[in-house]
Amino acid sequence: MILIHRHGDRAPTDRLAAVSEAQFNQMWPNGAGELTSIGMNQLFMVGQTLRSKYVGPNATVSPNFLSANFNQFEYRVRSTDYNRTLMSAQSLLYGLFPLGTGPNLPSGNNPPALPSNFQPIPIHTIPLAQDDLLIGKDFAYYNCPTAHSFLTGLPQTPAYQDQQRANAALLAALTNITGEPAALTSITKINDNFVCYGAHGYLQQAFPTLTEAQRLSTLSLAQWYLRQTVGNQQDNCLSNYVLMHDILAHFAAIATPTQQARAKSRVGRSEVPSTKQGHGALSMHSSAVDTADAVNANQVYPTRFVHYSAHDSTLYPLLATLGNFNGTNPPYASHIVLELWQTPGGSSPFAVKASFQDQDFVLPGCGGQVLCPYSAFSSFFSTCGLPAAQFNYVKLCGADPYADAELTQLRQQLHDANNKVDNLTIAVAVVAAAAGCVIVLGVLLHLRRSKSEADYASFNEPIPPVT
């Protein structure tokens, strides 16, 4: 199962000139872009809902899919390196594994290891400058410039110029209201501020001359601008292929049980499978291999639940890739869920089910079925809907997926090492200190210059479908 969610309610990421620094700090004491108490609660409630669906014998979707207590071999969390996404992941996990589910000490009368049996859960991340997986459109535009080439000429299109003329009075008014030049290119930033201040009852205090009609017009114009920047389904699939490839690889590790398929997954691998089983003829997939046998055989099994904590700029391109973008910005704490189901006796032994905000939707390439045969899902998304013979990621995108091939490969290996990452990081830091920062920087610069199509051969190899 894959979960991708947006962070919860936050402070504005930028202070508009009309709001003084003193005002801003009073309204947003934790600073720009930080998660609010409302945002924490939003993700906590998502976690509670997930627990009711997947944990314990009375779970409504898949009983006993997850253990009642955190198990590192079942669950893995990956977040972008922002406070708001890291804290959002923590808030969700607090709902999924609440107080009382943590471990006890082995001595005496087995007191809680932490107060109220709190369960700490590791959340993995990497520096923003390297996060090609979850940082969203910023990396997507860079990774696949041909998929976004239309953006260069967007201001010259008749539709753009028509909107510019039709909203000239609104933009002039917003310039006075916000204290900053307002244009179509800045309309999403202005609207974001209005949303943030409005959610906390600060809107009139921050922008006293703003009318309700102007607020609604700003929202409408921001949504229009967002739709112009999204592009079509195939372009979004290409520009988000790093994330899509990771999702495919995770599912392939279960549905195509070969070491080759498992090796492609960049997140969500563990050494020991759970022995819990799904119920009924149709069930969420879970490994039936005995834990002891797995340890003795030194096998690698996929994590059951992979959790990504990210941004609206991650979700809306992914929704467009999955054929379910409705033209509006995904709200705070909104989430996409992709479930892998066992389908005994069906045309494919596995199927994928997608939902957004707990509403199922039909994936492209799946023949109109909500429960999409895994073979169809894999075939379509591994080549972005193109015939396999025509699919070559680097040629279609006109660039490498990301610039630093060897550095990315090293990062992937470190990321897949799970709990060994911290020890490796310490070891690298010690070696770097001994060798000198100049040498390390020279090596990194060399690695960032290493680009070749051969480095990305795996991106041109579709994940093997189940037939």
ZIQUI-V223263 format. One record per pair of residues at least 24 apart in sequence whose ideal C-beta (glycine too) atoms are under 10 Angstrom apart, sorted by the first residue. I is the first residue (numbers start at 1). J is the second residue. Records with the same first field share a line. If there is no record, write none. Layout:
BEGIN
I: J + J
END
This chain:
BEGIN
1: 50 + 53 + 54 + 61 + 62 + 65 + 66 + 75 + 250 + 251 + 268 + 284 + 285 + 303 + 304 + 305 + 306 + 307 + 337 + 338 + 339 + 340 + 341 + 353
2: 243 + 246 + 247 + 250 + 251 + 267 + 268 + 305 + 306 + 307 + 308 + 336 + 337 + 338 + 339 + 340 + 352 + 354
3: 46 + 50 + 77 + 92 + 96 + 305 + 306 + 307 + 308 + 309 + 335 + 336 + 337 + 338 + 339
4: 78 + 134 + 243 + 247 + 306 + 307 + 308 + 309 + 310 + 314 + 315 + 318 + 319 + 334 + 335 + 336 + 337 + 338 + 356
5: 42 + 43 + 46 + 85 + 88 + 89 + 92 + 307 + 308 + 309 + 310 + 311 + 314 + 315 + 330 + 332 + 333 + 334 + 335 + 336 + 337
6: 39 + 42 + 43 + 84 + 85 + 88 + 309 + 310 + 311 + 312 + 313 + 314 + 315 + 316 + 329 + 330 + 331 + 332 + 333 + 334 + 335 + 336
7: 33 + 35 + 39 + 42 + 43 + 79 + 80 + 82 + 83 + 84 + 85 + 86 + 87 + 88 + 89 + 91 + 92 + 309 + 310 + 311 + 312 + 314 + 332 + 333 + 334
8: 35 + 36 + 37 + 38 + 39 + 40 + 41 + 42 + 43 + 44 + 45 + 46 + 84 + 85 + 87 + 88 + 91 + 92 + 309 + 331 + 332 + 333 + 334
9: 35 + 36 + 37 + 38 + 39 + 40 + 41 + 42 + 43 + 84 + 88 + 195 + 196 + 199 + 200 + 331 + 332 + 333
10: 34 + 35 + 36 + 38 + 39 + 82 + 83 + 84 + 85 + 87 + 88 + 192 + 196 + 199 + 332
11: 35 + 36 + 39 + 84 + 193 + 196 + 197 + 200
12: 189 + 192 + 193 + 194 + 195 + 196 + 197 + 202 + 206
13: 82 + 84 + 189 + 192 + 193 + 196
14: 180 + 186 + 189 + 190 + 192 + 193
15: 193 + 206
16: 174 + 177 + 178 + 179 + 180 + 182 + 186 + 189 + 190 + 193 + 194 + 197 + 206 + 207
17: 178 + 179 + 180 + 181
18: 175 + 176 + 177 + 178 + 179 + 180 + 193 + 206 + 207 + 208 + 209 + 210
19: 178 + 179 + 193 + 197 + 202 + 205 + 206 + 207
20: 179 + 206
23: 202 + 205 + 206
24: 202 + 206
26: 202 + 205
27: 196 + 197 + 200 + 201 + 202 + 205 + 206
28: 196 + 197 + 200 + 202
30: 83 + 84
31: 83
32: 196
33: 82 + 83 + 84 + 196
34: 82 + 83 + 84 + 87
35: 82 + 83 + 84 + 85 + 86 + 87 + 88 + 90 + 91 + 332
36: 84 + 87 + 196 + 199 + 200 + 332
37: 91 + 200
38: 199 + 200 + 332 + 333
39: 84 + 87 + 88 + 91 + 199 + 332 + 333
40: 84 + 87 + 88 + 90 + 91 + 92 + 94 + 333
41: 91 + 95 + 333
42: 88 + 91 + 92 + 331 + 332 + 333 + 334
43: 85 + 87 + 88 + 89 + 90 + 91 + 92 + 93 + 94 + 95 + 96 + 309 + 332 + 333 + 335
44: 88 + 90 + 91 + 92 + 93 + 94 + 95 + 96 + 98 + 333
45: 91 + 92 + 95 + 333
46: 88 + 91 + 92 + 95 + 96 + 333 + 334 + 335 + 357 + 358
47: 89 + 90 + 91 + 92 + 93 + 94 + 95 + 96 + 97 + 98 + 307
48: 92 + 94 + 95 + 96 + 98
49: 92 + 95 + 96 + 335 + 358
50: 92 + 93 + 95 + 96 + 305 + 307 + 335 + 337
51: 95 + 96 + 97 + 98 + 101
52: 95 + 96
53: 284 + 337 + 339 + 358
54: 96 + 284 + 304 + 305 + 337 + 339
55: 96 + 97 + 101
57: 279
59: 279 + 284
61: 278 + 284 + 337 + 339 + 353
62: 276 + 278 + 279 + 280 + 282 + 283 + 284 + 285 + 286 + 339 + 341
63: 276 + 277 + 278 + 279 + 280 + 283 + 284
64: 274 + 276 + 277 + 278 + 279 + 283 + 284 + 286
65: 274 + 276 + 277 + 278 + 279 + 283 + 284 + 285 + 286 + 304 + 305 + 339
66: 96 + 97 + 274 + 276 + 284 + 286 + 304 + 305
67: 97 + 101 + 274 + 276 + 304
68: 97 + 100 + 101
69: 97 + 100 + 101 + 102 + 103 + 117 + 119
70: 96 + 97 + 101 + 102 + 103 + 119 + 120 + 121 + 122
71: 97 + 270 + 272 + 274 + 276 + 303 + 304 + 305
72: 121 + 122 + 270 + 271 + 272 + 303 + 418 + 419
73: 269 + 270 + 271 + 272 + 273 + 274 + 287 + 291 + 294 + 301 + 302 + 303 + 304 + 418
74: 270 + 272 + 273 + 274 + 276 + 286 + 303 + 304 + 305
75: 121 + 122 + 268 + 270 + 274 + 303 + 304 + 305 + 306 + 307
76: 121 + 122 + 123 + 124 + 250 + 267 + 268 + 269 + 270 + 302 + 303 + 304 + 305 + 306 + 307 + 308 + 418
77: 121 + 122 + 123 + 124 + 125 + 267 + 268 + 305 + 306 + 307 + 308 + 309
78: 123 + 124 + 125 + 126 + 131 + 133 + 134 + 246 + 266 + 267 + 268 + 306 + 307 + 308 + 309 + 310 + 415
79: 123 + 124 + 125 + 126 + 131 + 134 + 307 + 308 + 309 + 310
80: 125 + 126 + 127 + 128 + 131 + 133 + 134 + 135 + 136 + 308 + 309 + 310 + 311 + 314
81: 125 + 126 + 127 + 128 + 129 + 130 + 131 + 134 + 135
82: 125 + 128 + 131 + 135 + 309 + 310 + 311
84: 309 + 311 + 332
85: 123 + 125 + 134 + 308 + 309 + 310 + 311 + 314
86: 123 + 125 + 309
87: 123 + 309
88: 123 + 309 + 310 + 311 + 332 + 333
89: 121 + 123 + 124 + 125 + 307 + 308 + 309 + 310
90: 120 + 121 + 123 + 309
91: 309 + 333
92: 121 + 307 + 309 + 333 + 335
93: 119 + 120 + 121 + 122 + 123 + 307 + 309
94: 118 + 119 + 121
96: 121 + 305 + 307
97: 121
121: 307
122: 418 + 419 + 421 + 422
123: 307 + 309
124: 267 + 307 + 415 + 418 + 419 + 421
125: 309 + 415
126: 411 + 414 + 415 + 421
127: 411
129: 404
130: 402 + 404 + 407 + 408 + 411
131: 242 + 310 + 402 + 411
132: 242 + 243 + 401 + 402 + 403 + 404 + 408 + 411
133: 240 + 242 + 243 + 245 + 246 + 266 + 267 + 308 + 310 + 314 + 402 + 411 + 412 + 415
134: 242 + 243 + 246 + 267 + 308 + 309 + 310 + 311 + 313 + 314 + 318
135: 242 + 243 + 310 + 311 + 313 + 314
136: 240 + 243 + 310 + 311 + 312 + 313 + 314 + 315 + 316 + 317 + 318
137: 229 + 230 + 236 + 239 + 240 + 311 + 312 + 313 + 314 + 316 + 317
138: 311 + 313
139: 239 + 240 + 242 + 243 + 313 + 314 + 401 + 402
140: 231 + 235 + 236 + 238 + 239 + 240 + 241 + 242 + 243 + 313 + 314 + 317 + 318 + 321
141: 229 + 239 + 317
142: 239 + 399 + 400 + 401 + 402 + 403
143: 238 + 239 + 240 + 241 + 242 + 393 + 397 + 399 + 400 + 401 + 402 + 403
144: 235 + 236 + 237 + 238 + 239 + 240 + 241 + 242 + 393 + 394 + 396 + 397 + 398 + 399 + 400 + 401
145: 239 + 397 + 398 + 399
146: 235 + 238 + 239 + 395 + 396 + 397 + 398 + 399
147: 231 + 232 + 234 + 235 + 236 + 237 + 238 + 239 + 240 + 241 + 317 + 384 + 396 + 397 + 398 + 399
148: 229 + 230 + 231 + 235 + 236 + 238 + 239 + 397
149: 231 + 235 + 398
150: 228 + 229 + 231 + 232 + 235
151: 228 + 229 + 231
154: 184 + 185 + 225 + 228 + 229
155: 183 + 184 + 185
157: 228
159: 224 + 228
160: 184 + 185 + 224 + 225 + 228
163: 187 + 221 + 224 + 225 + 228
166: 221
167: 217 + 218 + 220 + 221 + 224
169: 214 + 217
170: 213 + 214 + 217 + 218 + 220 + 221
171: 218 + 221
173: 209 + 210 + 211 + 214 + 217 + 218
174: 207 + 210 + 214 + 217 + 218 + 221
176: 209
177: 206 + 207 + 208 + 209 + 210 + 211 + 214 + 215 + 218
178: 206 + 207 + 210 + 218
179: 207
182: 218 + 221
184: 221 + 222 + 224 + 225 + 228
185: 225
186: 222 + 225
187: 218 + 219 + 220 + 221 + 222 + 223 + 224 + 225 + 226
188: 218 + 221 + 222 + 223 + 225 + 226 + 229 + 312 + 329
189: 222
190: 218 + 219 + 221 + 222
191: 215 + 217 + 218 + 219 + 220 + 221 + 222 + 223 + 225 + 226 + 329
192: 222 + 312 + 329
193: 218
194: 218 + 219 + 222
195: 219 + 222 + 329 + 331 + 332
196: 332
199: 332
219: 328 + 329
222: 328 + 329
223: 326 + 327 + 328 + 329
224: 327
226: 312 + 316 + 325 + 327 + 328 + 329
227: 316 + 320 + 325 + 326 + 327 + 328
229: 316 + 317
230: 316 + 317 + 319 + 320 + 325 + 327
231: 317 + 320
232: 320
233: 320 + 321 + 322 + 323 + 324 + 325 + 364 + 365 + 384 + 385
234: 320 + 321 + 364 + 383 + 384 + 385 + 386 + 396
235: 317 + 320 + 321 + 384 + 396 + 397
236: 316 + 317 + 318 + 319 + 320 + 321 + 322 + 323 + 325 + 384
237: 317 + 318 + 320 + 321 + 322 + 323 + 364 + 380 + 381 + 382 + 383 + 384 + 385 + 386
238: 321 + 384 + 386 + 391 + 393 + 396 + 397 + 401
239: 317 + 320 + 321 + 384 + 397 + 401
240: 314 + 317 + 318 + 320 + 321 + 322 + 384
241: 321 + 381 + 382 + 383 + 384 + 393 + 396 + 397 + 401 + 459
242: 266 + 393 + 401 + 402 + 408 + 459
243: 308 + 310 + 314 + 317 + 318 + 321
244: 317 + 318 + 321 + 322 + 381 + 382 + 384 + 463
245: 381 + 382 + 393 + 401 + 458 + 459 + 461 + 462 + 463
246: 306 + 308 + 412
247: 306 + 308 + 318 + 321 + 322 + 336 + 338 + 352 + 377 + 381 + 463
248: 377 + 378 + 381 + 382 + 462 + 463 + 464 + 465
249: 302 + 382 + 458 + 463
250: 302 + 303 + 306 + 338 + 340 + 463
251: 285 + 302 + 306 + 338 + 339 + 340 + 350 + 352 + 374 + 377 + 378 + 381 + 463 + 466
252: 302 + 374 + 378 + 382 + 462 + 463 + 464 + 465 + 466
253: 300 + 301 + 302 + 303 + 463
254: 285 + 286 + 287 + 301 + 302 + 303 + 304 + 340 + 342 + 350 + 374
255: 285 + 302 + 340 + 342 + 348 + 349 + 350 + 351 + 352 + 374 + 375 + 377 + 378 + 463 + 464 + 465 + 466
256: 350 + 374 + 375 + 378 + 463 + 464 + 465 + 466 + 467
257: 287 + 289 + 299 + 301 + 302 + 466
258: 464
259: 299 + 300
260: 461 + 463 + 464
261: 302 + 463 + 464
262: 299 + 300 + 301 + 302 + 416
263: 300 + 416 + 458
264: 412 + 458 + 459 + 461 + 463 + 464
265: 300 + 302 + 303 + 306 + 412 + 416 + 463
266: 408 + 411 + 412 + 413 + 415 + 416
267: 303 + 306 + 307 + 308 + 412 + 415 + 416 + 418
268: 302 + 303 + 304 + 305 + 306 + 307 + 308 + 416 + 418
269: 300 + 301 + 302 + 303 + 306 + 415 + 416 + 417 + 418
270: 294 + 300 + 301 + 302 + 303 + 304 + 418 + 419
271: 295 + 298 + 299 + 300 + 301 + 418 + 419
272: 299 + 300 + 301
273: 299 + 300 + 301 + 302 + 303 + 304
274: 301 + 303 + 304
276: 304
277: 342
278: 341 + 342
280: 342 + 344
281: 342 + 343 + 344 + 345 + 346
282: 341 + 342 + 343 + 344 + 345 + 346 + 351 + 353 + 371
283: 341 + 342 + 343 + 344
284: 339 + 340 + 341 + 342 + 353
285: 339 + 340 + 341 + 342 + 343 + 349 + 350 + 351 + 374
286: 340 + 342
300: 416
302: 340
303: 418
304: 340
306: 338
307: 335
308: 335 + 336
309: 335
310: 335 + 336
315: 356
318: 356
319: 354 + 356 + 361
321: 363 + 364 + 381 + 384
322: 354 + 356 + 361 + 362 + 363 + 364 + 381
323: 354 + 361 + 362 + 363 + 364 + 365 + 366 + 380 + 385
324: 354 + 355 + 356 + 359 + 360 + 361 + 362 + 363 + 364
325: 356
326: 356
330: 356 + 357
331: 357
333: 357
336: 361
338: 363 + 372 + 377
339: 371
340: 374 + 377
341: 371 + 372 + 374
342: 374
343: 371 + 373 + 374
346: 371 + 373 + 374
347: 373 + 375 + 376 + 467
348: 372 + 373 + 374 + 375 + 376 + 377 + 378 + 465 + 466 + 467
349: 373 + 374 + 375 + 466 + 467
350: 374 + 375 + 377 + 378 + 465 + 466
351: 375 + 376 + 377
352: 376 + 377 + 378 + 381
353: 377
373: 465 + 466
374: 465 + 466
375: 464 + 465 + 466 + 467
376: 465 + 466
377: 463 + 465 + 466
378: 462 + 463 + 464 + 465 + 466
379: 462 + 463 + 464 + 465 + 466 + 467
380: 462 + 465
381: 462 + 463
382: 459 + 461 + 462 + 463 + 464 + 465
383: 460 + 462 + 463
388: 460 + 461 + 462
391: 459 + 460 + 461 + 462
392: 453 + 456 + 459 + 460
393: 453 + 456 + 457 + 458 + 459 + 460 + 461
394: 451 + 452 + 453 + 454 + 455 + 456 + 457 + 459 + 460
395: 453 + 460
396: 460
397: 456 + 459
399: 451
400: 450 + 451 + 452 + 453 + 455 + 456 + 459
401: 455 + 456 + 459
402: 448 + 451 + 456
403: 447 + 448 + 449 + 450 + 451
404: 444 + 445 + 446 + 447 + 448 + 449 + 450 + 451 + 455
405: 447 + 448 + 449 + 450 + 451 + 452 + 453 + 454 + 455 + 456
406: 443 + 444 + 446 + 447 + 448 + 449 + 450 + 451 + 455
407: 443 + 444 + 445 + 446 + 447 + 448 + 450
408: 447 + 448 + 450 + 455 + 456
409: 447 + 450 + 455
410: 447
END
